[in-house]
Amino acid sequence: MMRALGRLILVPLGLLLAAITTAGVLLTLGLERFTRVRVGRELDTALIGQLFDVIVGASSLTTVGVVGPALLVVIIGEVARIRAPLYYILGGGAAMAALPLAARAGSLGPNLADLGFIWQVFATAGFLGGAVYWLVAGRGA
């Protein structure tokens, strides 16, 4: 009984802390990577427009694109009692890496060479979110 009650507290807490970590990484690392990619280049308004299209699309897909796969990773991990950190880290990275792919569907042209850093940032944020979830709740699955 007490174990189940503890899981009911730890799982949502782990998800909340993982979401906060992921959002922080997206904001800080994303801004840093965007600045690094753009240094020394002319300001291309089309590229900035494409970046904002991805951001708007990503924010609108957040509920379905991130929360759904993240919950699926957590539910499978809890039911199967998976305690391996690699499972949660890779699962979080996969959930976040899928978001820009879904957001760009139909909004960007075929040349995405300049926007490759977006997938790096999203995957990194997902990896760290998965690691935070494992630290808080996944170790005791």
C-alpha positions, 0 to 999 in steps of 0.5 A: 500500500505504501509503495503504491502511494509513494509511486503515485507521488514520485511519478508525477513529481518526476514528470514535472521535474523532467518537463521543467528541465526539458523546457530549460534546456530547450530555451538555453541551449536552443538560444545558444545554438541558434546564435552560434549557427548564425554568427558571421552570416548575413541575416536571412529573414527566410531562415528566421521565418522558418525557425519561427514556423518550427517553434510555433508548430512545435509548441502546438504539438507539445501536448500530443508530440511530447506528453503522449510519447513521454507518458508511454515511456513512463507507463511502459517503464513502470508496468515492466519495472524497468530501472535502467537509466538508458531506457528513460534517457533514450525514450526521452530523447526519442520523444523530443526528437520526434517533435521537430519532425512532426512540426516541420511537416509541410511548413519547411522546404526540403533544404534543412541543412541550416536547421539541423541544430534544432534536432540536436537541441531537442534530442539533448533536452529529451535525454536530460529530461529522461535522466531527470525522470530516472533520477526522481522516479525511474530508479524505483520502478 
